[in-house]
Amino acid sequence: MSQTDLEIVVDDPTAPEDGSPSVVSSGTVEIVVCLLLLALAVTLGYDNWRTGASWDATGPEPGYFPFYLSVILGGGSLYGLIAALLARRAACESFVTRAQARRVMAVFVPTLLFCLVTQFLGLYVASFLLIAGFMRLVGKIALWKSLLTALVFTAIMFVTFDIAFDVIMPKGPLEAAFGH
């Protein structure tokens, strides 16, 4: 056997277990997404029809092209909805398991909190907390490495955006205390 025929298998110790129960099926997710897209298409279609979706003496009215794009989106959504309702699926076809959903929430919840904290503490403090928290809690990296990396990254971000390019970023009480 040559060196190119060797296969390296690496197990992920943090991978979700195989026997985790299903949270939602693929068919249910397809139906919900098609209904949401259909609702968006109807809303956009109505709004563009209201602003003018016809052709007048000077050319197309403001809602002409967006209206027909919403009709196409609605048609695609209806097709997907009908296909999802008529599809015969195995009962075990899972979209996401409980263990997978837990891993997704481990990223989604802190990111959502980051967006909320940014409003009160500013972008840089929120970024510091997000990076340090992810590295420590999700990555299981040493506390000093997490804090140092977060501090260096936040400082580089501050110098790049606030000083070098003079971009207005959300600021909090810490930046105000330093006069920025």
Backbone as CSV, one residue per row, in Angstrom:
resi,resn,N_x,N_y,N_z,CA_x,CA_y,CA_z,C_x,C_y,C_z
1,MET,0.842,-1.170,0.000,0.000,0.000,0.000,0.889,1.237,0.000
2,SER,0.617,2.164,-0.924,1.430,3.370,-1.024,0.941,4.413,-0.027
3,GLN,1.737,5.436,0.136,1.397,6.498,1.066,0.125,7.239,0.649
4,THR,-0.181,7.290,-0.645,-1.362,8.016,-1.105,-2.648,7.257,-0.837
5,ASP,-2.556,5.968,-0.522,-3.751,5.162,-0.257,-4.185,5.203,1.200
6,LEU,-3.376,5.805,2.053,-3.724,5.862,3.471,-4.862,6.849,3.698
7,GLU,-5.756,6.471,4.562,-6.869,7.353,4.909,-6.724,7.739,6.367
8,ILE,-6.791,9.013,6.619,-6.679,9.502,7.985,-8.088,9.804,8.487
9,VAL,-8.444,9.186,9.594,-9.757,9.384,10.187,-9.566,10.072,11.523
10,VAL,-10.221,11.198,11.685,-10.128,11.952,12.928,-11.530,12.043,13.510
11,ASP,-11.672,11.598,14.740,-12.971,11.691,15.412,-13.101,13.049,16.071
12,ASP,-14.292,13.629,15.964,-14.576,14.898,16.607,-15.196,14.613,17.967
13,PRO,-14.472,14.914,19.050,-15.024,14.614,20.376,-16.238,15.459,20.733
14,THR,-16.438,16.565,20.023,-17.588,17.424,20.324,-18.756,17.175,19.371
15,ALA,-18.635,16.181,18.494,-19.715,15.886,17.536,-20.949,15.406,18.284
16,PRO,-22.135,15.775,17.795,-23.360,15.337,18.475,-23.528,13.822,18.373
17,GLU,-24.116,13.260,19.399,-24.315,11.812,19.415,-25.334,11.391,18.369
18,ASP,-25.204,10.144,17.911,-26.071,9.642,16.843,-27.500,9.399,17.307
19,GLY,-27.716,9.044,18.545,-29.046,8.683,19.013,-29.891,9.837,19.489
20,SER,-29.535,11.068,19.162,-30.273,12.232,19.618,-31.648,12.290,18.950
21,PRO,-32.703,12.596,19.719,-34.045,12.648,19.123,-34.211,13.840,18.185
22,SER,-35.089,13.687,17.225,-35.347,14.726,16.236,-36.167,15.857,16.851
23,VAL,-35.828,17.078,16.473,-36.589,18.250,16.923,-37.688,18.552,15.926
24,VAL,-37.334,18.511,14.631,-38.292,18.831,13.582,-37.907,18.058,12.325
25,SER,-38.905,17.713,11.528,-38.634,16.966,10.306,-38.330,17.911,9.146
26,SER,-37.688,17.382,8.117,-37.358,18.179,6.929,-38.619,18.681,6.232
27,GLY,-39.648,17.852,6.176,-40.892,18.244,5.521,-41.553,19.429,6.198
28,THR,-41.548,19.437,7.518,-42.135,20.548,8.261,-41.382,21.840,7.992
29,VAL,-40.060,21.771,7.977,-39.250,22.959,7.716,-39.510,23.471,6.297
30,GLU,-39.600,22.572,5.322,-39.875,22.980,3.945,-41.220,23.704,3.845
31,ILE,-42.231,23.172,4.507,-43.562,23.782,4.458,-43.553,25.159,5.115
32,VAL,-42.914,25.280,6.279,-42.872,26.564,6.979,-42.117,27.598,6.153
33,VAL,-40.978,27.225,5.569,-40.203,28.168,4.762,-40.993,28.601,3.532
34,CYS,-41.668,27.661,2.874,-42.484,28.020,1.695,-43.616,28.964,2.073
35,LEU,-44.247,28.739,3.223,-45.318,29.633,3.672,-44.780,31.031,3.999
36,LEU,-43.610,31.098,4.633,-43.011,32.407,4.927,-42.641,33.148,3.647
37,LEU,-42.066,32.425,2.680,-41.723,33.064,1.403,-42.971,33.491,0.644
38,LEU,-44.028,32.700,0.728,-45.287,33.065,0.081,-45.868,34.322,0.723
39,ALA,-45.811,34.409,2.048,-46.294,35.609,2.746,-45.468,36.833,2.349
40,LEU,-44.154,36.664,2.233,-43.299,37.763,1.786,-43.652,38.177,0.364
41,ALA,-43.884,37.207,-0.513,-44.229,37.507,-1.907,-45.556,38.259,-1.990
42,VAL,-46.537,37.854,-1.212,-47.840,38.528,-1.213,-47.691,39.958,-0.690
43,THR,-46.941,40.132,0.380,-46.728,41.467,0.947,-46.018,42.379,-0.052
44,LEU,-44.942,41.877,-0.649,-44.206,42.675,-1.628,-45.055,42.947,-2.871
45,GLY,-45.791,41.937,-3.319,-46.648,42.108,-4.488,-47.704,43.166,-4.254
46,TYR,-48.359,43.122,-3.096,-49.384,44.120,-2.786,-48.782,45.518,-2.726
47,ASP,-47.646,45.658,-2.022,-47.027,46.972,-1.881,-46.576,47.537,-3.231
48,ASN,-46.018,46.697,-4.082,-45.573,47.177,-5.394,-46.753,47.435,-6.328
49,TRP,-47.822,46.675,-6.200,-49.034,46.941,-6.980,-49.630,48.286,-6.557
50,ARG,-49.585,48.561,-5.247,-50.119,49.811,-4.708,-49.336,51.017,-5.224
51,THR,-48.014,50.876,-5.357,-47.206,52.005,-5.835,-47.187,52.121,-7.351
52,GLY,-47.729,51.134,-8.026,-47.807,51.196,-9.485,-47.025,50.072,-10.133
53,ALA,-47.746,49.101,-10.683,-47.096,47.943,-11.284,-47.453,47.825,-12.761
54,SER,-47.751,48.948,-13.367,-48.126,48.895,-14.791,-47.156,49.737,-15.608
55,TRP,-47.490,49.876,-16.868,-46.671,50.635,-17.800,-47.444,51.904,-18.141
56,ASP,-46.810,53.066,-18.002,-47.494,54.307,-18.396,-46.761,54.937,-19.587
57,ALA,-47.119,56.163,-19.929,-46.576,56.812,-21.128,-45.064,57.004,-21.064
58,THR,-44.499,57.119,-19.854,-43.058,57.345,-19.714,-42.273,56.052,-19.499
59,GLY,-42.965,54.950,-19.397,-42.286,53.670,-19.162,-42.876,52.962,-17.958
60,PRO,-42.109,52.056,-17.368,-42.640,51.296,-16.228,-42.782,52.163,-14.985
61,GLU,-43.840,51.906,-14.228,-44.038,52.599,-12.964,-43.079,51.993,-11.918
62,PRO,-42.939,52.662,-10.762,-41.940,52.226,-9.781,-42.069,50.767,-9.313
63,GLY,-43.271,50.243,-9.249,-43.450,48.886,-8.743,-43.518,47.811,-9.803
64,TYR,-43.276,48.167,-11.071,-43.460,47.225,-12.181,-42.562,45.989,-12.049
65,PHE,-41.262,46.197,-12.034,-40.338,45.058,-11.969,-40.401,44.331,-10.623
66,PRO,-40.413,45.060,-9.484,-40.522,44.344,-8.206,-41.819,43.535,-8.086
67,PHE,-42.915,44.046,-8.678,-44.165,43.303,-8.623,-44.026,41.952,-9.312
68,TYR,-43.448,41.958,-10.497,-43.318,40.693,-11.225,-42.282,39.767,-10.590
69,LEU,-41.291,40.334,-9.928,-40.374,39.488,-9.167,-41.091,38.832,-7.991
70,SER,-41.996,39.565,-7.352,-42.763,38.976,-6.250,-43.730,37.918,-6.774
71,VAL,-44.250,38.091,-7.989,-45.101,37.051,-8.594,-44.276,35.779,-8.825
72,ILE,-43.051,35.947,-9.311,-42.177,34.786,-9.528,-41.850,34.114,-8.194
73,LEU,-41.541,34.925,-7.170,-41.263,34.374,-5.845,-42.482,33.635,-5.304
74,GLY,-43.661,34.214,-5.482,-44.884,33.552,-5.027,-45.130,32.254,-5.766
75,GLY,-44.897,32.242,-7.088,-45.067,31.013,-7.859,-44.097,29.930,-7.417
76,GLY,-42.851,30.310,-7.187,-41.869,29.342,-6.693,-42.223,28.823,-5.312
77,SER,-42.742,29.700,-4.468,-43.150,29.292,-3.120,-44.329,28.327,-3.173
78,LEU,-45.304,28.625,-4.035,-46.452,27.710,-4.191,-46.004,26.354,-4.712
79,TYR,-45.100,26.355,-5.696,-44.586,25.097,-6.229,-43.887,24.296,-5.126
80,GLY,-43.037,24.969,-4.359,-42.344,24.291,-3.267,-43.301,23.788,-2.204
81,LEU,-44.331,24.559,-1.910,-45.325,24.152,-0.912,-46.094,22.924,-1.374
82,ILE,-46.527,22.935,-2.615,-47.265,21.780,-3.149,-46.365,20.553,-3.197
83,ALA,-45.131,20.740,-3.649,-44.195,19.609,-3.708,-43.933,19.052,-2.313
84,ALA,-43.803,19.924,-1.305,-43.556,19.460,0.061,-44.768,18.742,0.630
85,LEU,-45.964,19.212,0.297,-47.176,18.557,0.803,-47.422,17.206,0.142
86,LEU,-47.048,17.080,-1.129,-47.283,15.830,-1.849,-46.168,14.809,-1.672
87,ALA,-45.024,15.237,-1.160,-43.874,14.328,-1.037,-44.145,13.256,0.004
88,ARG,-43.721,12.060,-0.315,-43.807,10.933,0.631,-42.445,10.813,1.302
89,ARG,-42.423,11.069,2.587,-41.151,11.038,3.309,-41.161,9.940,4.351
90,ALA,-39.977,9.441,4.607,-39.819,8.487,5.706,-39.977,9.251,7.023
91,ALA,-40.532,8.613,8.002,-40.798,9.272,9.281,-39.515,9.676,9.994
92,CYS,-38.417,9.033,9.661,-37.170,9.315,10.376,-36.330,10.402,9.710
93,GLU,-36.820,11.021,8.640,-36.042,12.053,7.965,-36.067,13.331,8.802
94,SER,-35.006,13.527,9.552,-34.921,14.627,10.501,-34.187,15.808,9.898
95,PHE,-34.687,17.003,10.173,-33.991,18.215,9.741,-32.880,18.548,10.724
96,VAL,-33.202,18.475,12.006,-32.217,18.756,13.044,-32.549,17.919,14.277
97,THR,-31.504,17.401,14.902,-31.691,16.645,16.140,-31.510,17.584,17.325
98,ARG,-31.856,17.083,18.498,-31.737,17.910,19.699,-30.275,18.306,19.945
99,ALA,-29.352,17.382,19.746,-27.936,17.678,19.959,-27.432,18.703,18.938
100,GLN,-27.867,18.587,17.685,-27.469,19.561,16.673,-28.053,20.930,16.980
101,ALA,-29.305,20.969,17.400,-29.944,22.246,17.743,-29.225,22.904,18.922
102,ARG,-28.773,22.095,19.876,-28.031,22.627,21.015,-26.734,23.288,20.550
103,ARG,-26.055,22.679,19.601,-24.809,23.257,19.073,-25.089,24.552,18.305
104,VAL,-26.169,24.583,17.553,-26.530,25.804,16.821,-26.868,26.914,17.812
105,MET,-27.621,26.583,18.848,-27.995,27.587,19.847,-26.781,28.098,20.621
106,ALA,-25.736,27.265,20.746,-24.515,27.698,21.424,-23.828,28.822,20.657
107,VAL,-24.117,28.955,19.378,-23.573,30.047,18.572,-24.613,31.157,18.397
108,PHE,-25.867,30.792,18.187,-26.912,31.777,17.912,-27.199,32.678,19.111
109,VAL,-27.357,32.103,20.283,-27.722,32.892,21.469,-26.651,33.927,21.813
110,PRO,-25.357,33.559,21.882,-24.359,34.597,22.148,-24.300,35.671,21.056
111,THR,-24.521,35.275,19.804,-24.507,36.254,18.722,-25.683,37.221,18.849
112,LEU,-26.844,36.709,19.220,-27.997,37.568,19.457,-27.734,38.505,20.636
113,LEU,-27.157,37.972,21.700,-26.809,38.809,22.850,-25.785,39.866,22.472
114,PHE,-24.847,39.520,21.591,-23.863,40.484,21.100,-24.567,41.665,20.441
115,CYS,-25.572,41.379,19.619,-26.312,42.451,18.941,-27.021,43.349,19.946
116,LEU,-27.576,42.751,20.985,-28.271,43.537,22.004,-27.294,44.337,22.859
117,VAL,-26.197,43.700,23.267,-25.210,44.367,24.121,-24.535,45.509,23.377
118,THR,-24.373,45.378,22.064,-23.762,46.437,21.260,-24.536,47.743,21.413
119,GLN,-25.847,47.664,21.551,-26.671,48.864,21.680,-26.375,49.640,22.960
120,PHE,-25.932,48.928,24.014,-25.735,49.574,25.313,-24.263,49.798,25.659
121,LEU,-23.397,48.852,25.278,-21.987,48.955,25.647,-21.088,49.350,24.487
122,GLY,-21.633,49.411,23.282,-20.825,49.759,22.124,-20.250,48.527,21.447
123,LEU,-19.786,48.724,20.226,-19.289,47.618,19.405,-18.035,46.976,19.979
124,TYR,-17.123,47.787,20.488,-15.834,47.249,20.899,-15.922,46.425,22.176
125,VAL,-16.657,46.886,23.153,-16.823,46.115,24.386,-17.610,44.839,24.103
126,ALA,-18.654,44.954,23.294,-19.448,43.774,22.946,-18.606,42.767,22.168
127,SER,-17.764,43.243,21.263,-16.882,42.344,20.502,-15.890,41.655,21.417
128,PHE,-15.332,42.411,22.370,-14.411,41.818,23.339,-15.089,40.688,24.105
129,LEU,-16.299,40.952,24.596,-17.031,39.934,25.356,-17.381,38.717,24.497
130,LEU,-17.804,38.956,23.256,-18.168,37.853,22.361,-16.961,36.977,22.044
131,ILE,-15.853,37.586,21.676,-14.671,36.811,21.301,-14.125,36.040,22.497
132,ALA,-13.975,36.729,23.621,-13.452,36.063,24.820,-14.403,34.948,25.262
133,GLY,-15.698,35.214,25.219,-16.672,34.197,25.620,-16.668,32.981,24.716
134,PHE,-16.645,33.210,23.399,-16.602,32.081,22.460,-15.340,31.259,22.649
135,MET,-14.207,31.935,22.757,-12.954,31.193,22.892,-12.930,30.379,24.178
136,ARG,-13.424,30.962,25.251,-13.372,30.277,26.547,-14.439,29.191,26.667
137,LEU,-15.683,29.537,26.359,-16.783,28.605,26.616,-16.978,27.581,25.500
138,VAL,-16.872,28.011,24.254,-17.088,27.080,23.144,-15.789,26.389,22.761
139,GLY,-14.715,27.166,22.662,-13.438,26.602,22.229,-12.627,25.964,23.329
140,LYS,-13.004,26.176,24.594,-12.299,25.628,25.752,-10.821,26.037,25.756
141,ILE,-10.569,27.288,25.360,-9.205,27.819,25.316,-8.919,28.493,26.655
142,ALA,-7.663,28.478,27.058,-7.260,29.051,28.339,-7.764,30.487,28.475
143,LEU,-8.107,30.865,29.702,-8.680,32.179,29.962,-7.743,33.300,29.524
144,TRP,-6.464,33.209,29.835,-5.531,34.280,29.486,-5.392,34.429,27.974
145,LYS,-5.428,33.317,27.249,-5.349,33.379,25.786,-6.615,33.991,25.207
146,SER,-7.742,33.640,25.782,-9.019,34.190,25.316,-9.076,35.692,25.534
147,LEU,-8.700,36.142,26.717,-8.735,37.572,27.028,-7.720,38.348,26.187
148,LEU,-6.522,37.794,26.030,-5.501,38.477,25.238,-5.906,38.585,23.774
149,THR,-6.424,37.502,23.197,-6.853,37.525,21.801,-7.990,38.517,21.602
150,ALA,-8.953,38.507,22.512,-10.079,39.431,22.404,-9.610,40.878,22.515
151,LEU,-8.679,41.128,23.420,-8.168,42.483,23.590,-7.398,42.946,22.349
152,VAL,-6.535,42.095,21.818,-5.748,42.463,20.636,-6.670,42.687,19.437
153,PHE,-7.608,41.775,19.230,-8.523,41.920,18.091,-9.361,43.185,18.217
154,THR,-9.872,43.460,19.396,-10.695,44.652,19.605,-9.868,45.918,19.422
155,ALA,-8.629,45.901,19.883,-7.758,47.066,19.706,-7.460,47.296,18.226
156,ILE,-7.186,46.225,17.491,-6.936,46.358,16.050,-8.182,46.886,15.341
157,MET,-9.336,46.384,15.740,-10.589,46.836,15.150,-10.815,48.329,15.450
158,PHE,-10.518,48.761,16.670,-10.683,50.167,17.042,-9.745,51.057,16.230
159,VAL,-8.487,50.669,16.134,-7.517,51.469,15.381,-7.912,51.527,13.907
160,THR,-8.331,50.394,13.348,-8.685,50.351,11.936,-9.901,51.222,11.630
161,PHE,-10.976,51.019,12.365,-12.221,51.711,12.035,-12.283,53.133,12.584
162,ASP,-11.940,53.317,13.858,-12.111,54.625,14.481,-11.001,55.610,14.143
163,ILE,-9.782,55.134,14.091,-8.662,56.048,13.897,-8.255,56.136,12.426
164,ALA,-7.963,54.999,11.797,-7.451,55.023,10.423,-8.507,55.459,9.409
165,PHE,-9.696,54.894,9.485,-10.720,55.186,8.479,-11.804,56.134,8.969
166,ASP,-11.800,56.487,10.242,-12.756,57.418,10.824,-14.206,57.026,10.523
167,VAL,-14.507,55.735,10.739,-15.849,55.212,10.522,-16.630,55.337,11.826
168,ILE,-17.839,55.799,11.733,-18.671,55.942,12.915,-19.226,54.573,13.300
169,MET,-18.842,54.116,14.472,-19.298,52.829,14.989,-20.096,53.066,16.278
170,PRO,-20.958,52.109,16.634,-21.707,52.258,17.891,-20.749,52.311,19.083
171,LYS,-20.892,53.341,19.882,-20.000,53.527,21.032,-20.795,53.396,22.319
172,GLY,-20.101,53.006,23.357,-20.723,52.838,24.663,-20.069,53.723,25.691
173,PRO,-20.343,53.470,26.965,-19.816,54.321,28.032,-18.292,54.245,28.173
174,LEU,-17.671,53.120,27.829,-16.214,53.021,27.943,-15.521,53.947,26.954
175,GLU,-15.994,53.977,25.714,-15.418,54.879,24.728,-15.650,56.326,25.109
176,ALA,-16.819,56.619,25.688,-17.132,57.989,26.123,-16.203,58.399,27.255
177,ALA,-15.847,57.473,28.124,-14.938,57.780,29.238,-13.544,58.124,28.728
178,PHE,-13.157,57.545,27.595,-11.852,57.840,27.003,-11.909,58.999,25.997
179,GLY,-13.065,59.606,25.837,-13.197,60.755,24.952,-13.405,60.437,23.482
180,HIS,-13.846,59.253,23.167,-14.109,58.891,21.756,-15.581,58.812,21.500
